[in-house]
Amino acid sequence: MSRVQLALRVADLEGSIDFYRSLFGVEPAKRRPGYANFAVTEPPLKLVLIEGQEGEPTVMDHLGVEVETTDEVSQATERLSALGLFTQVEGDTTCCYALQDKVWVHGPGAEPWEVYTVKADAPDATSIHPVGVSPEAAGSCECGQPVTPTGKADACCATSAS
């Protein structure tokens, strides 16, 4: 089963956990320092809460589609690349207290999307990216950020594209 992921950066993690517990009628599937997620069955949703700065409003961190297998991530990578979108692939990465395979793309408004699969639980967050920033490629170019409204990368990112 695939489901949409919404990751929010929240100033009040405990208050947000209480609110979303009430809204969706489920307990968090995972809680760690500065992090919680809810696996909502109906509607199918993975809600991720990432602790942000005190006093700041809640903002969208990123969006995603959780799939069941690495093959599905690979298929998404091929499909998105064939459409001319810049893709940033991360294999065996530890993010959000989970070992994952994923691919990042950006929408026309620079909103980061990931298609990912969770391979195993992990003891550390390791790679919770700053708000609105997906992974950087080697060097000074932030290849996770689109440079055109179409989300296509410029020449500095070309060697990292899949």
N, C-alpha and C positions, 0 to 999 in steps of 0.2 A: 504494500500500500504506500503510495506517495502522499505527502502532505505539505502544505505551505508552511514556511517558517517565518515568523515575525520576531526580530530581535530588537528590543527596546533598551536604551540606556536610561536608567532611572536613578534619581537622587535618593529616594527612600525605598531601599530594597525590601525591607520588612513590610512596610505599608503597601507596596506594590504586590508582594506575595499574598497578603491578606485580601486585597481587592480582587486579584485574578482568581484566587481560590473561591471567593464568593461568586464572581461572575460566571465562571465555568463549572463550578461544583466539583472540582477535582483538586487533589493535593499535588504539590510539585513532584515531578518525576525524579528530579535531581536538585540537590542543594549543596553548594560549596561556598566558601568565603567569597563574597562579592558577586555571586552567580546563582541563578535558579532557572529551571525550565519546567514547563508544563507540557505534557503529552495529552492534548485534548482530542477525544474521540469524535465528538460531534459538535461543531464542524471539525473535520480533520485539520488540526493546527498544532504546530510546535511553537509555543510561545517562550522566548528566551528573554530573561531579565538580566542585564549586566549593570552592576553598580556604577553610577556615574558620579559627578561632582555634587557635593552638598549644595542645596539651594538652586540648582539648575533645573529647568523644566525637562520632562521626559521627551526624548527625541528618538526617532527611528535610527537604529544603528545599521542594520542591513536586513535584507530579505533573503529567503532561500526556498529551495524545494528539496526536501529530504526524500531520498530514494532508498531502495533496499540493498542494491549491490553496486560494486565498483564498475561492473559492466554498464550499468545504467548511467553512471557518471561519465564513462568513456563515450557512450552513445550521445549523451548531451553535449559533450565537448566537440565531437565530430559534427553534430548538427549545427551548433552555434557557430563554429568556425566556418562551415560551409556557407552560412548566411553572411559571412564577412565581419562577424563580431570578433573583437579581440578577446581571447580567453587566457586566463592565468590559472594554470593547473597546479594543485598541491596534492601530492601523494604521501600517504603515511604521515600526515601532519597531526600534531596534537593541538586541539583548539577546543575551548569550552568544555574542558574536562573529558574529552573523548578523542580517540584515535580515529581520524577521518581521511577519506579521499574526497577531493572536491575540485570544482572548477568555478572560477569567478568570471562574471561579465558585468557590464554596467548598462543601465537603461539610458535613454536620451537625456534625462535630468541628472545624470551622474549617480543614480541610486545603485548601490552595490547589491548584486544578486549572487548567491552561490547555489549550485546543485551539488549535493553532498550525500555521502553515506557514512554512517557511524559503524566502525569496525569493532571497537571495543571501548570500554570505560577507561579513563585515565585519571591518575591521582592529581594532576596539575592542569591548570588552565593553559599554560604555556603561551598561547597565541590568541589572546583576545585583542583584536585590532582596535586602534583608536576609532572613535566615532566616524563613520562614513569613509574609512580608509581600508581597502583590502590590501593584500600583501604587496610588497615592493619587489621588483626584480633587482638583480644585482646591479650595482652602480647607482648613479644619482637620479635616474629616471624612475618615477613612481608609476610603474606599469599597471598597477591596479586601477589607476585613475584614467578615464577616457580623456582624450584630447580633442575630440570632435563630437558634435551632437549625435553622431551615429554610433558612438562607442568604439570606433576603430582607433587603434594605437598609431602613434606616429613612428618615425624611423628609429628612435632611441629604444623603442620597445620591441621592435620586430624580432630580435633574436630570442625573446622569451615567449613569443606567441606559439600556441599549439596549432 
